[in-house]
Amino acid sequence: MKVYKFGGASVKDPEGIRNLEAIVRNETGNLVIVVSAFGKTTNALEQVLKTWMAGDEDYRHLLDNLYNYHDSVACGLFPGGNSAKGMIDNSFALLREYLETAKKDDYDFEYDQIVSYGEIWSTIIVAEYLLKSGLNPEWIDIRGNLITDDRHRDADILWSESTSRIRSVFNFRDRDIYVTQGFIGSTVAGRTTTLGREGSDYTAALLASILDADEVVVWKDVPGLLNADPKWLSDAVRLEEVSYREAVEMTFSGAKVIHPKTIKPLHNKNIPLRVKSFISPGEPGTIVKSDTVFKHGLPVFIKKENLIMISILPKDFSFAMGENLSRIFFFFSRHGIRVNMVEASAVSIDVCVDDDRPKVDSLISDLGDEFSSVYNENVEMLSIRHYTPEAIGRITAGREILLEQKTRSTVRFVVR
C-alpha cells in the first residue's frame, strides 16, 4: 500500500485533476490519496477570515470568488452535471451560515473553522472525478479520524485515538482507493483543527505510519529535492538520494518542498519518501530513506524569507542565560511562536522567528515587564548544508549580515 500526496499546484484546474487521475490509474496496489486545497485557495480563505474578523462585509465577495473558482473546476470536469456540484454548494452554504451567525472567537480558532474548508472542496471534486473515470474511490472526511489536541493552527496528534479510528476506516475491504484531506483534523469534541501551514505532507506521513505503508510519494512541480530553490538559484540540481537526517536539517532551515514534521513518523517506521514531479511522473525524483550516505558533494542552499529578528535584554542587566533564558522561551511557547535561530551573549538574546505579527506583538507585550525588546523586520535566513567558502560568498555578497552561526556541516546567516 502507498500514500500519494498531491499539493495545490497539481490540482489547480481541470487539467491538473485529469493528470492526477492518469497518475493514480498507473498504480496497481492499494492507495490513499491525500489532497491539498486547490491552487491558492488557502491564501484566499485566509483573506476571507481576516476580512470577516475585521467586520468588513467584503468577505462575502471574496467567498463568492472562491465559489465561482471551484464551480468552474467542477464544470470543466463534469460538463453534464454531477453530484459533486451539489456537495460543493452545500459545503459553501454551511460556511456562509457560519460566517453570518457565529460569534467571533480568537483568531487561531476561527482560522481552523474557516480555512479548513479548502481541503473539503478539493477532495470532493477529486473523488468524484476518479469515480466518474471508472476507478473505485471512497471519500473520507479525515476530521472524524485524525484526532488532535485543541492547539489551533498547530495541533498535535493524539496517536492512540487516531490509530484506532484510521485503521478501522481505511481498511481496504471494499475499496482500493481512499481520497482524503491533508492539513486538517479535529479534537475529540469534533472541533476542526489544522496541523500547521503546508501540513498536507505531514498528514500523508501520519497515515503512512499508522497504516504501515510501503512508501509515500509527494507529487510536486519540481523534479525532486533540489540543492536550491530554482527560483532563487537557477543552476539548482536534483538530489537522487537524501537521508532522513539530511531532510530534517533541510526542512528545519526552511526548505519548502517537505513539511518539517513529515520525516519523523516515516523514520520511526522506516518508510521511504519519494518526491516526484507531477509534470513528468515517469522521472525518478528523489528518495528520502534511512542510512543514505552523503555522496552528492554539493552544497545545499536554503532561503527562508519574511522573518523577524528579535533582540531581548533583561531590564535589570542580569545574565541572559539560566533562569532568564528559560523564562524567555516560556513566553515563546505560550504564544505558539516557532524559533528558527537563537544566539545568546552574556546579557542579550537574539531570536529569529516567522513574521506572524499578532503573535509577535503579543509576545513583546508580555516580555515588557521584565525585558526590553527591539526587532528587525523583513530579514531572511540563509542556510548552507555542506558549505564551502565559495558557496558562502555566493549568497552573502552584498547582504548585511545581522547574525551568523556555523557548525561543521551547516552555516546560517540572518541577513537583510
N, C-alpha and C positions, 0 to 999 in steps of 0.2 A: 504494500500500500504506500502511496505517495501523497504528499500535500503540495499543491500548487498554489502560489500566491500571485495575484495579478494586481498591480498598482493602478492608480487613477489614470496615468498616461496611456496605459494599454487598453483601457475601456472607455475612452472619452467620447467615442462616436460609434455609429453602427458598424463601420468598417473594422474598428478595433474589436468589437464583440464577435464579429464573424471570424476574425483572426484567432480569438480565444477559442472559439468552437473548433476550428481546424487543429489547433494545438492539442486540445483535450481529446479529440477524436483519435489521435495517434497514440494515446495512452491505453494500453490493454488491461492494466490491473485496476484495482480499487483506487478511488481518488477522492480526496477532499479538496475543494476549490475555495480559497479564501479571496474575497474581492474587496478592494477599497472603493471609496466613493468615486464617481466619475470625475475625470478631469480636475478642475479647480473647485469642485463643489464644496469641499471642506472650508476653503477660504471664503467662499460666498456665504456659507451658513454662519461662519464667524462674523461676517459683516451684518447679517440679519440679526444675530444675537446682540452685537454692540449697538445697533440702531434701536432695537426693541428695548434694551436696558436703559437707553438714554431717553426713552419716551417719545421717540420720533416715529410717526406713523408711516414713514417711508419704508419701514421694514416690509410692509405689505407688497410694495412694488418690487423689492428685492426678492421676495419669496415667489412672486408671480414669474419673475425671470427664471428662477430655478425650476419652477413647474414647467414652463414652456420648453426649457432645455431638455428635461427628462421626457417630456411628451414627444418632442421631436425625435429623440433617440428611439423611443418605443415605436413611433410611426414609421421610422426608417427601417425597423426590423420586422414590424408586423403591419404592413400596409392595409391588410384586410381586417384589422382589428384583432385583439387578443385579450385574454383575461388579465394580462399584466397591466393594461391601462386602468382597469377598474381598481386593481390593488394599489397602483400609484395614486390614483385620485383619492382613494380612501385614506392613504397614509398622509397625503398633503392636507386633507381635511382635518385629520387628527392634530397635525402640527398647528394649523391655523386656529383651531379651537383652543389649543393650549396657550398660544400667544395672546389670544383675546381674553382668556379667563383666568390665567394663572397669576397669583401674587408673586412678584419677582423675589426670588431668593438670592443668595450670594452668587457671584459671577461664576465660580467654578461648578457649582451645582447646576445652574441653568445651562452652562456650556454643554454639559453631558446630556441633558434632556433634549437639547435642540440640535447640536452639531452631529449627534449620532444618527440622525435621520438619513444622512447621505449614503451610508453603507446599506441601510434597509432598501432604499430606492434602487441602488445599483444591483444588488443581488436578486431582487425580484425580477428585474429585466433580464439579467444574465441567465437565471434559472429557467425562465420561460422560453428564452431563445434556444437553450440547449434541448429543452423538451420538444419544441417545435421542430428541431433539427433531427429528431429521431433518437436522441440519447435518453437516458433514464435517470435524470437527476431528482434529488429531493431538496427543497429549500428549507433551511434550518435557521430559526432565529437564535443566534448564539447567546442572546441575553438570558435565555432560560437555562443555559447550560454552563457558560463560563462565569463562575461566581467570584466576586471580588469583595474587598473591604469597601468602606464608604469614603475613601480618599478620592475625591472627584478630580478629573483630568490627569490623574497619575495613579490609578488604582493598582493594588497588589492582589494577586490571585489567591483565593482560598483553595488550596490544592486538593484536599480530601473531597470536599463537596463538588468541585468542578470535575474531578476524575470520575467520580461515581456517575454524575449526570451525562458527561460526554461519552463515556463508554457504553452507556445504556442507549443513547440516541444514535450515535454514529456506529451502528453495529453491522452494516453491510449485509443484512439478511435479505432485504428486498430490493436494495439499490446498490449500484456500484459507483455512483457519483453523489456526493453531497455538496451543495453550494451554501456558503455561509459568509458572515461578515467578519472583516478584520476590525481592530481598533476598539471595539465596544464589548461591554459585559454588563453585569448587573449585580446589585447586592442581593443578599438572601431575601430581603424585603421586596425585591423587584424594582428598585430604583436604578435607572440606567447609569452606567459609569463608562469612562474611557481609559485607555491604557497609556496615554501619552501620545503626542503628535507623531504621526507616521507609524503608529503602533500595529499596523496590519501584519508586518513581518513577525512581530512578537506573537501575535495570535497564531500564525502558521506554525511557529516553533512550539508553542504550547500544545496545540492539537497533535502535532507530530510526536511530541514526548508522551502525551497521555495515551495515544493510540498506537505507540510503538511503530511508527512509520519507518520505511526503508530509506526515505530521502525526502528532503524539502527542496522544491525548485521555486526560486523567486524570479519572476519574469519582469525585466526592466527594459528601458530604452537604450541601454548601453550593452556592449558585448560581454560584460562580466565585471569583476572588480578590476579597476584600473589603478595605476600608480599615481594618478592625479585626476581631478575633475577636468575633462577635456574642454569645458567652457572657460577654464582658468589657464591651463597649460595645454596647448593644442597638440603637443607631441606625446601625450599620455599613452601608455601601452597596457595591454591586458596582462593580468597575472594568472597563470594557469592554475596554480595551487596556493592556498593560504591556510595556515594552521588556525585552529580556534583562537589561540592566544593572540596571534597577529591580527585576526579580525576584531577581537575585543579592543586591542590597542587602537586600531584604526577608527572604530566607531566611537570610542571614548573621546578621541581627539576631534571628532566632528565629521567623519566620513558619512555621507548621506545615503549610500547605496543600501546599507543594512541598518535596521533599528538597533540601538545599543543593547537592549535586553535580549535580543534574539538568540545569541550564541549560547548562553548558559543552559537552557533546557535541552538544546541539541547536544552539547558537550556531555551533559550528565548521562545521556542515553547513547552516546557515540553515533549520532545520526548525522550523515553528511548533508551539507547545504550546498546547492548549486545555484549560482547566479547566471541567468541566461538572458539573451535578447529576444523579446517577442517580435522584433523586426526580422531577425534572422534565426529562427528557432532551431535550425539544423547545426548551428555553430556550437562548439563545446562549452563556452562560457568559462566560469571559474568555479572550482570546487573547494569548499572550506571543510576541513576534516582534521582529525587528530594526527599528531606525530608527523606533520609535514615539515620537512627540513627546509630552512630558508635557503633558497638556491637561485632566486632570480637576480640577485645582486643589484637591484635598482633601489634608489631612494623612493620612498612613498611620501607624496606631498598631500597635506590635508589643510583646507582652509575653513574656518568657522567664522561666520560673519554675524553682525547685529548683536554684539556683546557690550557689556558694561564692565569696566574695571573699578571696583570699589576699594578705597583705601580707608582703613579703620584704625583709629588711635584711641587708647584709653584716656579719658579726661584727666585721671589722676596721675598720668605719666608712668604708671606701673608697667611691668613687663607684659608684653602681649601674649606670651606663651603660658602654658599651665592652665590655671583656672580661667583666666580671661579667654583663652582660645576655646576652651570647652563651652564657655558661656556664649561666645560669638556664634559658634556653629549650632548651638541650640536654637538660636533665633533663625538661622538659615533653614534648619529642618522644620521648624514650626511654620514658616511661611512657604514651605514647599519649593525652595529655590535650590536648583542643582548647581553645584560648583564645578567649573571647568578647569580652574588652575588656582593654586594658592602659593603665595610667597610671604614668609614671615621674617621680620627683623626683630630686634630686641623690643621695640616699643610700638610697632605697627604691623598690620597685616594687609596685604593686597590680595583681593579675590576677584577672579574673572567669572562672570555669570551671564546667562542669557538675558537679553533685554526684554523681560516681562515687567513692564513699567509699574503696573499697580502693585505687584508683589514686592518689587524693589523699593518703591516709595514706602510701603508699609513696614518693610524691614528696617529701613533707615530711621523711620519714626520710632520704632521700638528700641533701636540701639541708642537713640538720642540721649537717654538719661545717663548712660554710662560711657558712651563712646562718641567721639567726633568722627564724621564720615564725609568724604568727598568722593566724587566719581568722574570718570571719563566716559563719555558716550561714544557710540559708533566706532568701537575698536574691533579688531579682528584677532583671532588666534591662529597663527600659522604653525603647523607641526610638520616635522620630517622624521619618518622612521628610516633607520639605516642611513643617516646623514653623512654628507661629505662637505668639505669647505666650499666646493663649487656649488653644491645644492643649496647651502645656506645663503651664499651670495646671490644666487639666482632669485630668491623670493624676498630677500630683505633689502635689496638695493633700493635706495630712495625712500625707504619707510622709516618712520620714527619708532624706535623700539622702546616700549614702556616697561617691559618685563621679559626676562629670559630664564628658561630652565633647561638644563642639559643633563642627560644620563648617558650611559654607554651606547644606547641604541636609539634614543629619541631626543630631539631638541624641540622646544616650543617657544614661540615668541608672541607676546601681545603687542600689536603694532597699530599705528594709525597713519 
